[in-house]
Each structure stands twice: as C-alpha cells, then as structure tokens.
Amino acid sequence: MVSRGVPTISVEDLLKFPLEKTVAEITDGIRGFLAETGRRLLVIGVSGGLDSSVALTLLAKSVPRDRILALVMPDTRVNKPSDTVDAVELAGSLGVSYRVIPIDSIVDSYLVLPGISGRERVPLGNLRARIRMSILYLYANALNGVVIGTSDRSELLIGYFTKYGDGASDFLPQASLYKTQLRRLARYLGLPEKIVSKPSSPALWENHYAEEELGMKYEDIDRVLYALFDMRMGVEEAANATGLPVSVVERVLSLHRSTRHKRQGFRYVRLSWVEDPLPEI
C-alpha cells in the first residue's frame, strides 16, 4: 500500500502469504530434517497454546503419527487445566501419542537451594521452561529422537523465549512465520477456534500473558519487525509506515538488540594462536 509516496504497513499486508505453499515447504523441511538425522522420533512439548498446537499439527502432516511424541508438562499451580485439556484433545484428534507429566514436584525440588525463597517469579518461570526442555531431551535421547521447537519468528527476533528453555531445540519448523501469520496458518489448518483465538501465554507464572509483559500487541510488534527486517526501513520510516510512535519502534529494536546473545551459538575467547577452535569439515 502507498499513501502520498510513503509505504504503509498493515496487518493485512503480513497475512498475504501463500498458505498452501507454506505448509508444503514446512512439511518437506520436517521430513528432510528427520531423514538427515536418522532418528526415529520427533519429540515436542505441547501446552494447548497457539504455537505448539500449530507445530504439532504440522508434524502430523509430515510424518507417520507413530513417529511423534507429544509431552504435556504443566505446573498445575500456574497452568490452566483447560490448556492441558486442549493439548490432550488436540493430540488425541491427530492420533499422536502423548504423555501428561506434571512438573510441580520437580520445580519444588529446586527450592531447597540456598538463597532461593520460591518467590522469584521470573527465575522460577524460566526454571519451568528449562525443566520442560530437560524432560524433552531426556525422552528424545532415550527413544532415539530429536526435539522440535515451537517458537515463531516474532518471539525469536525479540528474544521472547527462555534461553536453554523453550529456546533450545534441534529444529524450528515455524521460525520463518510471525505470530500473526502463525495465527492465520492455524485457521487454515483447521485448528479449533478456542486455540486459534487464545491469547499468547508462556504461562511461566500465574496469569502470565505475553502482550501484557511486553506492553505491546503482536499485531504492532509484527508490523514493526516486518518494516525493519523485511522492508529494511529505518526507525523513523518504520514509524511512519506503521503509524506507530517512534518509541514503539525503538522498543522493538531494543528488544532485538539486547537479546542477540540468545540467537547465537557458542561464545568463547578466540586465542590468537589457534586458527579455528571449532572448525567444520
């Protein structure tokens, strides 16, 4: 869209992507990755939320159902029972094997550590994410599998994930899709409306909602990201194109830059006398 020579960016612009082609390319990518690894099983954490529900559905479209294991890992003190029900119902409707593993007691086992009171909301929330990823890798290692991540492009670009928690995986099938695009894809895939329209919630603590924590709606975040990364606009140009305040654009950009370490691999001291400490051959 163009207004007086200035391109404008709306949510509708982001949603004009080829749905059938997207599904075909993602399912091909999943099949190719599994063949490349030579592993038997795809292991995925499912919460009943949008991201993991889409990812599980795409896995079910890609490989035989007996090659998928869905793990539902609520902390029953902070996760809504309805979300667990939604996760179990979806896995059942797809014919995918699943296990419900409450993590309450595992979380509590850490509270004996000195200096930990149990009232540290964010550290304990991140602990829950890391416990879940440890369980996923335990099953993957034991059953000759790989771990499938469920993060989308929005979360990855602004670093809205727990490092070594939900940010750890072997393969990210939907990392090229913004949150708003993922919601559109969910409807195309025929997911239940109660999942499609569910507010984004990491559920790392009680009543934990993404947009409340971020202080921005994903529709705005995605438009800013699209302007900055896809359209290669500067801050002021992105603000003009999206109709959002410069402060919002700067906030999104700051989130991206401050979480760069989450998107990088090993960080280490490069010694002058070692040509390449971690070469690829």
C-alpha positions as CSV (number, residue, x, y, z in Angstrom):
1,M,0.0,0.0,0.0
2,V,1.2,3.5,-0.7
3,S,0.0,6.8,0.7
4,R,1.4,10.1,-0.7
5,G,4.6,8.2,-1.7
6,V,5.1,6.7,1.8
7,P,4.6,2.9,2.0
8,T,2.2,1.9,4.7
9,I,2.2,-1.5,6.5
10,S,-0.9,-3.1,7.9
11,V,-1.5,-6.5,9.5
12,E,-3.3,-7.5,6.3
13,D,0.0,-7.0,4.4
14,L,1.7,-9.6,6.6
15,L,-1.2,-12.0,6.1
16,K,-0.8,-12.1,2.3
17,F,1.4,-15.1,2.2
18,P,1.0,-18.4,0.3
19,L,-0.7,-20.7,2.8
20,E,-0.6,-23.9,0.8
21,K,3.0,-23.4,-0.3
22,T,4.0,-22.6,3.3
23,V,2.5,-25.8,4.6
24,A,4.2,-27.8,1.8
25,E,7.6,-26.2,2.4
26,I,7.4,-26.7,6.2
27,T,6.3,-30.3,6.0
28,D,9.0,-31.0,3.4
29,G,11.5,-29.4,5.7
30,I,10.4,-31.6,8.7
31,R,10.7,-34.8,6.6
32,G,14.1,-33.7,5.3
33,F,15.4,-32.9,8.8
34,L,14.2,-36.2,10.2
35,A,15.8,-38.2,7.4
36,E,19.0,-36.2,7.8
37,T,19.3,-37.1,11.4
38,G,18.5,-40.7,11.0
39,R,16.5,-40.6,14.3
40,R,13.2,-42.4,14.8
41,L,11.1,-39.9,16.7
42,L,10.0,-36.3,16.8
43,V,9.5,-35.1,20.4
44,I,7.6,-31.9,21.1
45,G,6.2,-30.1,24.1
46,V,2.6,-29.1,23.7
47,S,0.9,-26.6,26.0
48,G,-2.5,-26.1,24.4
49,G,-1.5,-22.7,23.1
50,L,-1.2,-21.5,19.5
51,D,2.4,-22.1,18.7
52,S,2.8,-25.6,19.9
53,S,-0.6,-26.6,18.5
54,V,0.3,-25.4,15.0
55,A,3.7,-27.1,15.3
56,L,2.1,-30.4,16.4
57,T,-0.4,-30.3,13.5
58,L,2.4,-29.7,11.0
59,L,4.4,-32.6,12.4
60,A,1.3,-34.8,12.0
61,K,1.0,-33.7,8.4
62,S,4.7,-34.5,7.8
63,V,5.4,-38.0,9.2
64,P,3.6,-41.1,10.4
65,R,1.9,-40.5,13.7
66,D,3.8,-43.2,15.4
67,R,7.0,-41.2,14.9
68,I,5.7,-38.3,17.1
69,L,5.6,-38.0,20.8
70,A,3.8,-35.0,22.4
71,L,4.7,-34.2,26.1
72,V,2.2,-32.0,28.1
73,M,4.1,-30.7,31.1
74,P,2.0,-28.4,33.3
75,D,2.9,-26.9,36.6
76,T,-0.6,-27.3,37.9
77,R,-0.3,-24.3,40.2
78,V,0.2,-21.9,37.3
79,N,-1.1,-23.6,34.1
80,K,-4.8,-23.6,33.4
81,P,-6.4,-27.0,33.4
82,S,-8.3,-26.0,30.3
83,D,-5.0,-25.6,28.4
84,T,-3.9,-29.1,29.4
85,V,-7.3,-30.4,28.2
86,D,-6.8,-28.5,24.9
87,A,-3.4,-30.1,24.4
88,V,-4.6,-33.6,25.1
89,E,-7.6,-33.2,22.9
90,L,-5.5,-32.0,20.0
91,A,-3.0,-34.8,20.3
92,G,-5.8,-37.3,20.5
93,S,-7.6,-35.8,17.5
94,L,-4.4,-36.1,15.5
95,G,-3.8,-39.6,16.6
96,V,-0.5,-38.7,18.2
97,S,0.9,-40.4,21.3
98,Y,1.1,-38.1,24.3
99,R,2.1,-38.1,27.9
100,V,1.0,-35.7,30.6
101,I,3.8,-35.0,33.0
102,P,3.1,-32.5,35.8
103,I,6.3,-30.8,36.8
104,D,5.2,-29.3,40.2
105,S,7.4,-31.6,42.3
106,I,10.4,-31.1,40.0
107,V,10.1,-27.3,40.4
108,D,9.8,-27.7,44.2
109,S,12.9,-29.8,44.3
110,Y,15.0,-26.7,43.4
111,L,13.6,-24.7,46.3
112,V,15.9,-26.4,48.8
113,L,18.8,-24.5,47.2
114,P,20.4,-21.8,49.5
115,G,19.3,-18.3,48.7
116,I,16.1,-19.4,46.8
117,S,12.9,-18.5,48.5
118,G,10.4,-19.6,45.9
119,R,9.1,-16.0,45.4
120,E,11.4,-15.2,42.5
121,R,8.8,-15.0,39.8
122,V,10.9,-14.7,36.7
123,P,13.7,-17.0,37.7
124,L,11.2,-19.7,38.7
125,G,9.3,-19.1,35.5
126,N,12.5,-19.6,33.4
127,L,13.2,-22.7,35.6
128,R,9.9,-24.2,34.5
129,A,10.8,-23.7,30.8
130,R,14.2,-25.3,31.4
131,I,12.8,-28.2,33.3
132,R,10.4,-28.9,30.4
133,M,13.2,-28.8,27.9
134,S,15.3,-31.2,30.0
135,I,12.4,-33.6,30.0
136,L,12.0,-33.3,26.2
137,Y,15.7,-34.1,25.7
138,L,15.5,-37.0,28.2
139,Y,12.8,-38.6,26.2
140,A,14.5,-37.8,22.9
141,N,17.8,-39.3,24.0
142,A,16.1,-42.4,25.4
143,L,13.9,-43.0,22.4
144,N,16.2,-42.1,19.6
145,G,14.5,-38.9,18.9
146,V,15.0,-35.2,18.3
147,V,13.4,-32.2,19.9
148,I,11.1,-29.9,17.9
149,G,10.9,-26.3,18.9
150,T,7.7,-24.3,18.7
151,S,8.9,-20.6,18.6
152,D,7.8,-18.3,15.9
153,R,9.7,-15.5,14.1
154,S,8.3,-12.8,16.3
155,E,9.5,-14.4,19.5
156,L,12.9,-15.3,18.1
157,L,13.6,-11.8,16.8
158,I,12.7,-10.0,20.0
159,G,14.2,-12.7,22.2
160,Y,10.9,-13.6,23.9
161,F,11.9,-17.1,25.0
162,T,13.9,-18.7,27.8
163,K,17.5,-19.3,26.9
164,Y,18.2,-23.1,27.2
165,G,14.4,-23.4,27.9
166,D,11.9,-23.2,25.1
167,G,14.7,-21.6,23.1
168,A,16.5,-24.9,23.0
169,S,15.6,-27.4,20.3
170,D,17.0,-29.4,17.4
171,F,14.7,-28.0,14.7
172,L,12.3,-25.0,14.4
173,P,9.7,-25.6,11.7
174,Q,7.9,-22.3,12.0
175,A,10.7,-19.9,12.7
176,S,10.0,-18.0,9.5
177,L,6.5,-17.0,10.4
178,Y,5.5,-14.0,12.5
179,K,2.9,-14.6,15.3
180,T,0.1,-13.0,13.3
181,Q,1.0,-15.2,10.4
182,L,1.0,-18.3,12.6
183,R,-2.5,-17.5,13.8
184,R,-3.6,-17.2,10.2
185,L,-2.0,-20.5,9.4
186,A,-3.7,-22.1,12.4
187,R,-7.1,-21.2,10.9
188,Y,-6.1,-22.6,7.5
189,L,-5.0,-25.8,9.2
190,G,-8.5,-26.1,10.8
191,L,-7.4,-25.9,14.4
192,P,-10.2,-25.4,17.0
193,E,-11.1,-21.7,17.3
194,K,-10.6,-21.9,21.1
195,I,-6.9,-22.5,20.3
196,V,-6.6,-20.1,17.4
197,S,-8.0,-17.2,19.3
198,K,-6.3,-17.9,22.6
199,P,-4.1,-15.1,23.9
200,S,-0.4,-15.8,23.7
201,S,0.7,-17.0,27.1
202,P,4.1,-18.5,28.1
203,A,2.3,-19.5,31.4
204,L,5.6,-19.4,33.3
205,W,3.7,-18.0,36.2
206,E,0.0,-17.5,37.1
207,N,-1.9,-15.2,34.6
208,H,1.2,-14.7,32.5
209,Y,0.3,-13.2,29.1
210,A,2.8,-12.2,26.5
211,E,1.3,-9.0,25.4
212,E,0.9,-7.7,29.0
213,E,4.5,-8.5,29.8
214,L,5.8,-6.9,26.5
215,G,3.5,-3.9,26.8
216,M,2.6,-4.2,23.1
217,K,0.3,-6.2,20.9
218,Y,1.7,-8.7,18.5
219,E,0.0,-7.0,15.6
220,D,2.1,-3.9,16.3
221,I,5.3,-5.9,17.0
222,D,5.0,-7.8,13.8
223,R,4.4,-4.7,11.7
224,V,7.5,-3.1,13.2
225,L,9.6,-6.3,12.6
226,Y,8.3,-6.5,9.1
227,A,9.2,-2.9,8.4
228,L,12.7,-3.2,10.0
229,F,13.7,-6.6,8.7
230,D,11.7,-7.3,5.5
231,M,11.4,-3.8,4.2
232,R,14.8,-2.7,5.6
233,M,13.4,0.6,6.9
234,G,15.0,2.9,9.5
235,V,13.3,3.7,12.8
236,E,11.5,6.9,11.6
237,E,10.5,5.4,8.3
238,A,9.1,2.3,10.1
239,A,7.2,4.5,12.5
240,N,5.7,6.5,9.5
241,A,4.8,3.3,7.6
242,T,3.1,1.5,10.5
243,G,1.6,4.6,12.1
244,L,3.1,3.7,15.4
245,P,5.1,6.0,17.7
246,V,8.8,6.1,17.3
247,S,9.1,4.9,20.9
248,V,7.3,1.7,20.0
249,V,9.7,1.0,17.1
250,E,12.7,1.8,19.3
251,R,11.3,-0.5,21.9
252,V,11.0,-3.4,19.5
253,L,14.5,-2.7,18.1
254,S,15.9,-2.6,21.6
255,L,14.4,-5.9,22.4
256,H,16.0,-7.4,19.3
257,R,19.5,-6.0,20.0
258,S,19.5,-6.7,23.7
259,T,18.7,-10.4,23.2
260,R,21.2,-11.1,20.4
261,H,23.1,-13.4,22.7
262,K,20.0,-15.7,22.7
263,R,20.2,-16.3,19.0
264,Q,23.9,-17.0,18.8
265,G,25.8,-20.3,19.3
266,F,28.9,-20.8,21.4
267,R,30.6,-17.7,22.8
268,Y,34.2,-18.1,23.7
269,V,37.6,-16.5,23.8
270,R,39.3,-16.8,20.4
271,L,43.0,-17.3,21.1
272,S,45.4,-15.6,18.6
273,W,47.5,-18.7,18.1
274,V,44.5,-21.0,17.4
275,E,43.4,-20.7,13.8
276,D,39.9,-22.1,14.4
277,P,39.0,-23.8,17.7
278,L,35.7,-25.2,16.3
279,P,36.2,-26.0,12.6
280,E,33.7,-27.6,10.4
281,I,35.0,-30.3,8.0
